[in-house]
Amino acid sequence: AQKITQTQPGMFVQEKEAVTLDCTYDTSDPSYGLFWYKQPSSGEMIFLIYQGSYDQQNATEGRYSLNFQKARKSANLVISASQLGDSAMYFCAMREAGNSGNTPLVFGKGTRLSVIA
Amino acid sequence: DVKVTQSSRYLVKRTGEKVFLECVQDMDHENMFWYRQDPGLGLRLIYFSYDVKMKEKGDIPEGYSVSREKKERFSLILESASTNQTSMYLCASIRGGAMGGYTFGSGTRLTVV
């Protein structure tokens, strides 16, 4: 069963507008972490934001915020005031704590965001 | 800053060749990972290691093996390269027990002809 689902293969957004990238996840572990990574055309994976399953507040990092809806198992990334440099592939990922706390990151298939001038 | 270095950015190999992809990290991280990335499939875990000489299979280990003789180095081995192993390979590391994000290398784009 797919643990991370990103239903939007591609998205377009106008420069300076906000955009939401969807991510749903599936786990029975009460302790887990949710992550978003950005991958520009250069190929490097850039860590953007993290949300722990027990965190009460939604995570924010500059223009990035994570809309965490635990009951719906949803962890959408919101990018405010989009910039041309935001054009990239975006991956949602999850780690479960498991017994040892060392379970690997599982990734979704990604969403390609294109910002239009 | 943690640095994860993958030895080659681009690699072209022939079918049947033995291929080594090297990954080195400089922050004494216990945990290291190899992923492959294909369009429409995201990142899929090949192998990972929690310590020297330890290895665990990921979701797609077939056709690959790994070696972790030193803590800082995690090698991915394609015993007999095939065209369906043409892909982007990404190495990552994290401190043992940490719950944060991984640090990734810049990737190796392997083409098998």
Chai-1 contact restraints between the chains, C-beta under 6 A:
chainA,res_idxA,chainB,res_idxB,connection_type,confidence,min_distance_angstrom,max_distance_angstrom,comment,restraint_id
A,G33,B,M99,contact,1.0,0.0,6.0,A-B,restraint_1
A,F35,B,G101,contact,1.0,0.0,6.0,A-B,restraint_2
A,G43,B,G107,contact,1.0,0.0,6.0,A-B,restraint_3
A,E44,B,S106,contact,1.0,0.0,6.0,A-B,restraint_4
A,M45,B,F104,contact,1.0,0.0,6.0,A-B,restraint_5
A,F47,B,G101,contact,1.0,0.0,6.0,A-B,restraint_6
A,Y50,B,G101,contact,1.0,0.0,6.0,A-B,restraint_7
A,G101,B,G97,contact,1.0,0.0,6.0,A-B,restraint_8
A,N102,B,Y50,contact,1.0,0.0,6.0,A-B,restraint_9
A,P104,B,F33,contact,1.0,0.0,6.0,A-B,restraint_10
A,P104,B,L45,contact,1.0,0.0,6.0,A-B,restraint_11
A,P104,B,F48,contact,1.0,0.0,6.0,A-B,restraint_12
A,F107,B,G42,contact,1.0,0.0,6.0,A-B,restraint_13
A,F107,B,L43,contact,1.0,0.0,6.0,A-B,restraint_14
A,G108,B,G42,contact,1.0,0.0,6.0,A-B,restraint_15
A,K109,B,G42,contact,1.0,0.0,6.0,A-B,restraint_16
A,G110,B,G42,contact,1.0,0.0,6.0,A-B,restraint_17
